[in-house]
Amino acid sequence: MRTYLLLLFCATLYGSNFVLGSLLLQEFPAMHLSAYRLAVSSVFLMGYLILSKRMIRLTARDVIYLIPIALIGMLLHQVSFFTGLQTIDATTTSLILSLSPIFTALLARIFLRESFPLRMAVGSLVALIGVFFVVSQGKGLHLSLTTGMGIMFICMLAFSGSTILMRKLTEKMDALRATSYSTLLGCVLVFPVAVWQEADEQSSHSLGWWILLISSALLIQGLCAIIWNNQIRKVGAAKATVFLNLQPFVAMVLGYLMLGNPVTFTQIGGSILIVGGVVLSTLQKIPRYNSHNKALSPTIEKE
């Protein structure tokens, strides 16, 4: 339960990232915003490692996983997200990215041998249907394949792939170190792309915008990343990413509270489906007890 609550906490903050990101994009160019947030997170995480004397010498095996995580989970994910968002609407983007839990579960089944029971499959499908109603507001989506949709699909696959790689890395390295090193390497990779793509960026931003940027970076790309990477080691990549279906629900609520975006009854119904799908996917079997209060299946040991 503690793990699920922590995943819920992360999903809530990740969902708020849509609202905070939309606010920050009014002031910062997209790629520079990504680079700045990675820089803030890197300084915070690496500084904590140094002060707590938890720096370690990386092995060849660590580097083998860190480089792909940085290339796929940071560079490819960030570039494809903002590039795709410039060509397709946010509604279609949300729906495509909501495929991530399903693809992560499939990849985890193939590469990590994680179980993917029927209950989890049904729960993921129910949550995905709920996501459709939340992001479409009941108006339906009139989709035709475009280049932007293909780019956003690559973005979704990049996130799923990096989740699998991080799951393997945290088998030998704790989540704090794995997150710190991958974030630093991702920052080194994203900054040159940001400078090349948006060379005319103006650095004269007000203090309030910088406070919002730094705060969101520390919470979402710093604290949440550590918690998330640590919990996927405990419950598996497939089950953890089911919680990502809660992001549109959180974004809808915060969008209403902070931006005044209207909420329809269709979206409320979709939100109920999302929560129900997540609960169904993560629900644990309740052990049966005999007349002597002893568990029959599974076995529970006395403390």
N, C-alpha and C positions, 0 to 999 in steps of 0.2 A: 504493500500500500504506500509506503514511503517513496518508493521508486516511482510509482504512478503519479503521486502528488508532485514530485519534482518534474516529471515529464509534462504534467499539466501546467506547471508554472512556466516551463520553457515555451510550451505551445502558446500560452497566453502572451508572453513577451514577443514571441515570433509573430503572432498575429498583430500585435500593436505596431510592428515594424512597417506594415503597409501604410498606416496612418502617419507615423513619424517620418517615414521615408517620403511620403507625398508632400509633407510640410517642408522637409529639408530640400527637396528637389526644386522648390520655388526659389531657393537661394543659391544652391550649389549645382554645378554640372554633374551629371549622373556618375561618370567614371571617377571624377575627383572626389565625389562624396564617398564612393566605395573605398578609394585609396586612403582618404583621411581617416575613415573609421577603422580600417585595418591597421593604420599607423598607430592610432590611439590604443587599440587593443594590444598591439604588439609591444608597445612601450610598457603598458600596464602588466601584461603577462610575463614578459621577460624580466622586468624589474622585480616582480614578486619572486621569480625563480632565483634571481641573484641574491636578493636580501634574505631569502629563506635557505640559501645554500643548497638548492635542489637541482642545480645545473648538473648535467651528466654528459659524458662523452658519447656521442652517437655512434652506434655500430652500423655496419654495412646493411644489416637487415632493416634498421630504423630508416636509413636513407632511402632504401628501396620503396618503402611505403610513404615516406614523407614527401618525396618529389612528386609522385602521382597525385597525392592528396592536394598538394598546392596547385599543381597544374590543372587538375580536374575540378576539385572542390572550390578553389579560390579563383584562379584566372579564367578558366572556361565558363564556370558558373556565373561569375560576375559579368563578364563581357557578353555572353549570350543573353543574360537576363535583360540588361539595359538596351542591348541592340534590338532584341525582339520586342521589348516594350515600346520602342519607338515606331513600330510598324503595325502592331495589333492592339486592340483595346484591353483594358485591365480585366474585364469579365472573362474573355477568352483565355487570357493569361492565367487567371486564378484556376480555371477549370483544368488546363493542361498541367499546371504544377501540382494539382490535387491528385494526379495519377502517381505521384512519387511513392506513397505508401505501398501501392500494389506492386510497382516495379521493384522497389526495395525488397519486398517480401520474396519476389521471384528470384532476384539476384542472391538473396541470403539463402534461399533454398538450394540454389545451384552451387554457389561458391563456399558457403559456410555450413551447409547441411542442416540449416535450421528448419524446424517443422513449420508447415503451413497448413494447419487443419482446416476443415470445411467451415468451422465456426468463425475463424479469422477471415476467411475468404468472403463469407456472407456478411460479416460485420463491415469489412472494407467496402463492399459493394453498396450496402445501406448508407454508409457515411458518404460515399462518392455521390450517390443520388441526392443526398441532403446538400452536399456542396453545390451541385448543379442548381438546385432551387434557390440557394442563398445568393450565388453570384449572378444568376440570370434574372432574379426577382420575378420568376414565373412567366417571363416574356418569351422564353425559349432562346436558343442560340442558332442563328442562321450561319453555319460555318461552310466555308469553301477553303480548300487547302491553299495556303499561301506560304511564301518564304519565311515570313515572321513566325508562323505557327511551327514550321520546321525548326527554326532557331530556338524557340521556346521549348520545344520537345527535347532538343539537345541539352538545354539548361536543366530540365527535369531529370534527364538521365545522368547528367553530371553530378547532381546532388545525390541521387541514389547510389551511384558508383563510389563517390567519396565517403558515403556512410558505411559501405561495406569495407572499404580500405581502412577507415578509422577503427572499425570494429576489430579488424585483424591487428592493427597497430597497438590498440589498448590491451591486447592479450599479454604483451611484453613490457609496455610502457604505461605509466599511469596517465589518466586523462589530462591532468594539468600540463605535464610536459608535452604530451602529444598535441594538445591544443595550442600551446605556446609556440612550439617550433613550426607547426604547419601554418599558423597565422603570420608569423614573421616571414617565412618563405613566401607566402601568398602576397604579403605586402610588397616585398621586393619585386615580385612578378607583375603586380597590378599597376604600380606607380608608373613605370615606363609606358604602358599602354594608355594610361590616363593622360600623360603629358603629350604623347603622340596624337591621340584622338581629339583632345580638347586643349590645345596649346594656348588658347586665348583666355584661360581662366583668370578671373580677377580675385585677388586674395583679400580685398577690403570688405570683410563681412562683420556685422555687428557682434558684440559680445554675446548677446542672447542666442544667436544662431550657433555660435561655437559651443556654448554650454549645452544646447540641445543635442548637437552632434556628438560631443564628447560623452554625454550621459548615455545616449542610446548605444554608442559604441561599447562603453564599459559594461552595460547591462546585457545587451543582446549578443554582441560578438565577443564579449569577454566572459562574463559570469555564466550566461546561458550556454555558451559553447562548452565550457568545462563540465557543467552539470549534465548536459545532453550526452557528451561523449563518454562520460563516466557511467551513465545509466544504460546506454546501449550495450555496454559490456555485461551488464547484469541481466537484462531481459531479452537481449537480442535485437538486431537491427529491424527485423520485420515488425515486431510488436511495438517497438518504440515509435516508428514512423507513422503508425496509425494515428497517433496523437496530432500529427500535422494536419489532419482533417479538421481540427478545431480552429485553425487559423482564420478561415473566412468568417466563422461565427464571431470570433473575437474582433476581427476587423470591422464587421458589421456593427457590433455594439459600440466600439470606440468611435467609429465613423459617425454614429448617431449622436454620441455624447460630446465629441470634440469638434466635429465638422458640421453637424446638423443634417447629415444625410438621412433621408426618410427610410423607415423600415416597414416592409409590407408583411401581411399575414402569410404569404407564401414563403418569405424568408424565415419567419418564425417557425413554420412547419418544417422547413429544411434544416433549421438549427436543431430541432428535436430529433430528426433523423440522424444528423451528424453525431450528436451526443449518444444516441442509442447505438449507432454503429460502433463507436469507440468502446462503449461499455461491453457490447457483445464480443468484440475482438479481443479484449483484454480480460474478460471475466474468467476467474479461476474456478475449477471444480471444487465444490464444498465436500470435504471428507465425510463419509458416513460413519456413524457410531453405533456400537451394539449396546446391549442393556447395561453393560459395565462401564459405559463411557469411554470405551477404547476405540480408536479409529480403525476402520476396516480397510479403507482405501482412500487416499494413500496413508501409509503408516506415519503416525506422529509420535515422536519420541518425547519422553518426559524431560522437562527442563531440570 
